Amino acid sequence: MIEWNPKITIVGKLINVLYGLDGCEEGGLLHFVIEDGNIKDDDIEYALHNCVNNPDEIDSELGIIICCYLSQLTLEQRALLLSLSSSYITKELWESLQDNPRVQAKFKSYLGTSIGE
């Protein structure tokens, strides 16, 4: 089982706010990360620089915050967070959905392995 981190709830809520911004229905400046599944440290850093270098975009500041939180999660936590597609993730939901086949498939698409491998 992938370890719970309370910051996961915060990131999930922030991503939900991001999707609600005008023009960010596809992830905005963070599309590369949260929609395309590029979740390695270098990918998060790239997205962070993209946000910093585009200060006039509506999602720039929020994107910076999301990147800072994502960088504090493990690669597995990031993959599972984005696999769950939920804006409100509790520890109980986190633990219960790790065995869900749809979540497993999406997780595998991010990392090439199943949860727990």
HUBELDA-V561500 format. One record per pair of residues at least 12 apart in sequence whose ideal C-beta (glycine too) atoms are under 7 Angstrom apart, sorted by the first residue. I is the first residue (numbers start at 1). J is the second residue. If there is no record, write none. Layout:
# HUBELDA-V561500
{{I J} {I J}}
This chain:
# HUBELDA-V561500
{{1 95} {1 98} {1 116} {2 76} {2 77} {2 80} {2 98} {2 115} {4 91} {4 94} {5 73} {5 77} {7 69} {7 72} {7 73} {8 73} {8 77} {8 81} {8 89} {8 94} {9 89} {9 90} {10 69} {11 66} {11 69} {11 70} {11 81} {12 81} {12 86} {12 87} {12 88} {12 89} {13 87} {13 88} {14 62} {14 65} {14 66} {14 69} {15 34} {15 66} {15 87} {16 87} {17 62} {18 30} {18 59} {18 62} {18 66} {21 58} {21 59} {22 58} {23 58} {24 58} {24 59} {28 57} {28 59} {28 63} {29 47} {29 50} {29 51} {29 54} {29 57} {29 59} {29 60} {29 63} {30 47} {30 63} {30 66} {32 46} {32 47} {33 47} {34 82} {37 82} {37 109} {37 110} {39 75} {39 78} {39 79} {39 82} {39 110} {40 75} {41 71} {44 67} {44 70} {44 71} {47 63} {47 67} {48 64} {48 67} {51 63} {51 64} {51 67} {52 64} {75 111} {79 107} {79 110} {79 111} {80 98} {80 107} {80 115} {82 110} {83 103} {83 106} {83 107} {83 110} {84 97} {84 103} {98 115}}
